[in-house]
Amino acid sequence: MKLSRTELSKKYAITAGQWKNRHDDLLDWINDFFSIEEIKEGRYYYYIIPDDALETIPKLPRKSNKKEKKQDYENYTKSHLPKDWKPLSKAKMSRDAIADFGQEKYNHKSIRAVSERYVGPAMDKHGEHSDKMVWVNYKTYDLLTEEEENCLHKCFKKEHLTELEMANAFKKYAQEEDISKEVNSYNKAIDKFIERYEFRPISVYEWRLKQLRENAAAPSKEEKTG
């Protein structure tokens, strides 16, 4: 939806002083709860926010706590990245972080916002993921059993979806082409699987804490010879 600055201020109890003195802090704060885009048209400012944006948000803190939030989420992410390969996603890590401290300490509820702004960059910095994706149970992130995975591929086959066709669909999507047909077939296949096993399968990478590379850890020739 598109709101004027007056409409946005009234909706979220934003003062003229906050716009004047803390403009950047204010927009950064709002982005913790939903995405917001500022547009200037002539002398007036307008704001694009999601149709399902929260009706209320906490008041802007007197002092910006952006650095504290970033550090809290980075510490949490680094300490919760597994040492060995394990199915994981930025959304899962964000959901867990919100449940463990983010909602209580910062009133955070948006998994998307926390993932994009805090957890995602921290996972890229401190973690690494596998080249191939794996199928897991959405609720538990446990790998599908051989039986479950075979069933899933049969469901895809019945809807005439191959791995190549799904890969091509991703390419088409990236090029902003219509993939409604592929999406419809995919959803039908997933629904058939859910009817049998009563959980949604999702495809994710395996992640682990970033490892020191052998070359980086190896001593130089001078160090070897002393």
N, C-alpha and C positions, 0 to 999 in steps of 0.2 A: 504494500500500500504506500501511497505518497502523501506525506504530511508536510504542512508548512512548519516553520520553526515555532510559531505560536501554538499550533495544534500539538506538536510534539512536546513542547514545554508544559502545556496544560495537562497532557496525558500522563507525563512522568514527573511532574512537580519540579521542573528545572527552572532555576532563577536566571534573570538577565545577567547577574553578576557571574554566574558560572559560565555562561556563554562568553562573556567578555574576558574574564581572567583565567579560565581553565578550559578553554575550548578543546584542546587536544586530549587532556585528561578525561574530559567528559565523554568524548566519542570513543576513546579507548575503553572506558568503563562500561559503556552501553554494549560494546562488542563482546563483553564477557557473557552477555545474556541473549543477545541475538544480533544478527548482522545489520549494519546500518550504513547507508551510503549518503554522503552529503553532496547536494547539487546546487550550484548557484545559477539563478536565472535573473539577469539584470541586477537589481538591488536586493533581491530576495533569495532566501535559502530554503531548499526543500530537502526532505529526507525520505529515502526509500527503505522501508523495513518490511519484514515478512508479514504476510497476512495473519499468521498464527503467533505473532510476537506476544510476549508476556504482557499482561494488563498492567502489572506494576513491577518495578525493580527497586532494589535497595537504594538509599540515598548515596550520592557521591561522597566518599570519605573526605575528610578535611585535607589529608595529605595523600598523594598518590602512593599506592602500595604495589605498583606494577612490578618493581624489582623483586619484592618479597614473594609475590605470587609466582613469578617466573622461577625463582630459586626453589620455592617449595615444591613445585611440580617437577622441576628438574631433579631435585634430590629424590623425590618419590619414584620417578621413572627409572633413574639409574639404579636405585636399590631394589627395584622389582623386575628388572630385566633378568631373565634366567641366564645362568652361566653356560648351559647347554641348550641346543636347539629345542624350541618348544613353540607350538602353534600360538600365535598372538596377533593382535592388531592394535592400531592406535586408538580405535574406538573402545576396545576392551580395556586397555590401560587407562583411558580417560574415564570410562564408567567406574572402574574400581577406585581411581583417585578421588573422584567426586564423592563416592560412597564413604571412603575412608576419612577424608578430611575436607574436601573442596566445598561441599554443600554447607557443612557446619561452620567453617571458617570464613568462606567467601560468598556464601549464598549461590554457588554455582550449580546449575542444573543442566545446562546445555552441553551434551557430549560433543557436539560438533564444534562449538566455540572453544572448549577446553582442548580438544584434539588439535585444532588448527593453530591455536595461539600458544599453547604451552607444551602439552605432552608430545605432539607430533615432532616439533623441532628437537625436543630432548631425546626422543627415540632415534632420530636421525643422527644426532650428535654422539650418543653413547652406545647405540646398538647397531646391529647389522641383521639383515634378513636373508633368507635362503633365495635361491634363484627361482625355484618352482613353488607353486602354491599347493596347499593340501586341503582336503575336505574335512570339516569338523562339525560337531554338534554345536549349534549357536549358543545353547544354554551353558554348556560345560567346557567347550573348546576341546573336548576329547576327540581324537581322530576317529573317523568312521571305521567300523569294522570292515573286514573284507566283504562280508555279506551285504552290509549297508551300502558300500561303495559300488558293488556290482549292481545292486538294485537301482541306485541313482543313475548309473550309466545306461541301464535299460530304459529308465524313464526318459532320459534325454533321447535315446535312440527311437523310442516310440513317437517322439515329437519331431523326429528327423533333425536333431541337433547333434553335430559332431564338434569335437574340440576345435577343428579348423574353422567351422562356421561361427562358433562363439568368438574365436579370436578375430575373425573378420568383422564381426558385429562391433567389437570394441574399437577397431580401426574406423569403421563407419561412424561410430558415435563421436570419436575424436575429431572427425571431419564434419561433424554436425549434420550427418545424413540421417534419414529416418530409419530407425531400427525397431519400430513398433511391432513388426511381425516376429522378429527374433525374441523380443522381450515377452510377447504373449506366449510363444512356444516354451520359453524358459520357465515362466511362471506356472504353466500347466504341468511341466515335468516336476517342478519342485512341489507343487500341490499334491501330485500323485505320491511322491515320496513321503510327505507329511501325513497323508492318510494312513500309510502303513506303519510308520515309526513314531509319529506324534512329536516330531521336533523338526526344526528347519536346519538343513545343512548349508553351510557357507564355506567359501573358499578363502583361505588366508595364508599369509606367509608364516614360516617359522622364524622366530627371532631369538637372538642371544645378545649378551653383553659383548661389546666390540672387543675382539681379541687383538693382542699385540702381534704384529706380523713378524715372521721369523727373520726377515731381512732387517727390520728395524731393531730387533732385539739382539742380533748377532754383533759381536765385538768387531771393531775395525782391525785391519792388518797391523796397524801400529800398536793397538791395544793387545793383540795376541802376542806380538813379539816383545812388548814391554819396552 
